[in-house]
Amino acid sequence: MHAESTLLVRPEHLNHHGSLFGGRLLEWLDEQAYIAAIAHLDSRANLVTVGIDNVEFHHQVREGAVLRFRSTVVHVGRTSITVHTTVQVLPRGAKIFEAYVTFVALDAEGDPQQIAPLLLNPFTPSGAEAKKHFRAVESARRRRK
Ligand SMILES: CC(C)(COP(=O)(O)OP(=O)(O)OC[C@H]1O[C@@H](n2cnc3c(N)ncnc32)[C@H](O)[C@@H]1OP(=O)(O)O)[C@@H](O)C(=O)NCCC(=O)NCCS
C-alpha cells in the first residue's frame, strides 16, 4: 500500500531565506497522501483532510534538491484513513520530513461515512514498520478523546 513520487525544488518553492518554504512541503504532503489513500478506495469516495500529525522539519532544503515522497496507508478507522509519508532528499536519501495525514470520507450530505464499504481491499497492518505506525495512530486517537 505505497505511493511514491519525486519532485524538484525550484526557485518558486523557496522562502525569503532561500530554502524550501514549509507550507509548500505541507501542500505536497497533503496531495501525495491523498493519492496514496484514494488508490485504495472506490470511485464513490470523497475524502477531506481532517488532521496532520507529527509535523517536523528535520533539515533545510535548497533549490535544485530532488525530493522523494513515500506514502503508505497505515490505519483505517470507522470513517477515516491515515497515511504516513516520509520525504527524503535524493540521491543519499537523508530523511527531511515525516508526518501522518488523516482523511475522512464524506457522504453526499457532507457527513462522515463508513470507510470499510469503500475499501478496494481489507486493510490489515503487516510487518514491524506498519504495526509501529498503526500503534502511533491509535495512540494519537486515544489522546484526542
Ligand atoms: C471532516 C469532518 C466532517 C469531521 O467531522 P467531525 O465532527 O470531526 O467528525 P468525527 O468526530 O465523527 O470524526 C470523524 C473521524 O475523523 C477523525 N478525526 C477527527 N479529528 C481528527 C484529527 N484532528 N486528526 C485525525 N483524525 C481526526 C476521528 O477519529 C474520526 O475517525 P473514525 O471515524 O475513523 O474513528 C469535519 O471536521 C470537517 O468538515 N472538517 C473540514 C475538512 C476540510 O474541509 N478539509 C480541507 C482542509 S481545509
The ligand as a MOL file (V3000), in Angstrom:
LIG
                    3D

  0  0  0     0  0            999 V3000
M  V30 BEGIN CTAB
M  V30 COUNTS 48 50 0 0 0
M  V30 BEGIN ATOM
M  V30 1 C -14.1480 16.0170 8.4200 0
M  V30 2 C -15.2910 16.4720 9.3320 0
M  V30 3 C -16.6390 16.2890 8.6190 0
M  V30 4 C -15.2310 15.5560 10.5570 0
M  V30 5 O -16.2050 15.9860 11.4410 0
M  V30 6 P -16.1040 15.5520 12.9720 0
M  V30 7 O -17.2800 16.1140 13.6720 0
M  V30 8 O -14.7330 15.8220 13.4930 0
M  V30 9 O -16.3210 14.0130 12.8610 0
M  V30 10 P -15.9300 12.9170 13.8910 0
M  V30 11 O -15.6490 13.4720 15.2490 0
M  V30 12 O -17.0050 11.8740 13.7610 0
M  V30 13 O -14.5520 12.3280 13.3430 0
M  V30 14 C -14.5210 11.6620 12.1250 0
M  V30 15 C -13.2180 10.8920 12.0300 0
M  V30 16 O -12.1470 11.8170 11.9720 0
M  V30 17 C -11.1750 11.5080 12.9410 0
M  V30 18 N -10.5740 12.7680 13.3830 0
M  V30 19 C -11.2330 13.8220 13.9040 0
M  V30 20 N -10.3470 14.8050 14.1880 0
M  V30 21 C -9.1250 14.3300 13.8230 0
M  V30 22 C -7.8120 14.8690 13.8530 0
M  V30 23 N -7.5620 16.0980 14.3240 0
M  V30 24 N -6.8020 14.1000 13.4010 0
M  V30 25 C -7.0150 12.8650 12.9170 0
M  V30 26 N -8.2570 12.3070 12.8530 0
M  V30 27 C -9.2730 13.0340 13.3100 0
M  V30 28 C -11.9440 10.8140 14.0620 0
M  V30 29 O -11.0760 9.9940 14.8360 0
M  V30 30 C -12.9340 10.0110 13.2520 0
M  V30 31 O -12.2940 8.8390 12.7640 0
M  V30 32 P -13.0260 7.3760 12.8010 0
M  V30 33 O -14.4400 7.5520 12.3310 0
M  V30 34 O -12.2340 6.5590 11.8420 0
M  V30 35 O -12.9570 6.8990 14.2100 0
M  V30 36 C -15.1840 17.9560 9.7600 0
M  V30 37 O -14.1450 18.0720 10.7270 0
M  V30 38 C -14.8790 18.8580 8.5760 0
M  V30 39 O -15.7160 19.0770 7.7270 0
M  V30 40 N -13.6440 19.3850 8.5330 0
M  V30 41 C -13.1850 20.2040 7.3840 0
M  V30 42 C -12.4700 19.2970 6.3800 0
M  V30 43 C -11.8860 20.1000 5.2600 0
M  V30 44 O -12.5390 20.9450 4.6690 0
M  V30 45 N -10.6300 19.8290 4.9660 0
M  V30 46 C -9.8940 20.5080 3.9220 0
M  V30 47 C -8.8450 21.3830 4.5100 0
M  V30 48 S -9.4490 22.9910 4.8390 0
M  V30 END ATOM
M  V30 BEGIN BOND
M  V30 1 1 1 2
M  V30 2 1 2 3
M  V30 3 1 2 4
M  V30 4 1 2 36
M  V30 5 1 4 5
M  V30 6 1 5 6
M  V30 7 2 6 7
M  V30 8 1 6 8
M  V30 9 1 6 9
M  V30 10 1 9 10
M  V30 11 2 10 11
M  V30 12 1 10 12
M  V30 13 1 10 13
M  V30 14 1 13 14
M  V30 15 1 14 15
M  V30 16 1 15 16
M  V30 17 1 15 30
M  V30 18 1 16 17
M  V30 19 1 17 18
M  V30 20 1 17 28
M  V30 21 1 18 19
M  V30 22 1 18 27
M  V30 23 2 19 20
M  V30 24 1 20 21
M  V30 25 1 21 22
M  V30 26 2 21 27
M  V30 27 1 22 23
M  V30 28 2 22 24
M  V30 29 1 24 25
M  V30 30 2 25 26
M  V30 31 1 26 27
M  V30 32 1 28 29
M  V30 33 1 28 30
M  V30 34 1 30 31
M  V30 35 1 31 32
M  V30 36 2 32 33
M  V30 37 1 32 34
M  V30 38 1 32 35
M  V30 39 1 36 37
M  V30 40 1 36 38
M  V30 41 2 38 39
M  V30 42 1 38 40
M  V30 43 1 40 41
M  V30 44 1 41 42
M  V30 45 1 42 43
M  V30 46 2 43 44
M  V30 47 1 43 45
M  V30 48 1 45 46
M  V30 49 1 46 47
M  V30 50 1 47 48
M  V30 END BOND
M  V30 END CTAB
M  END
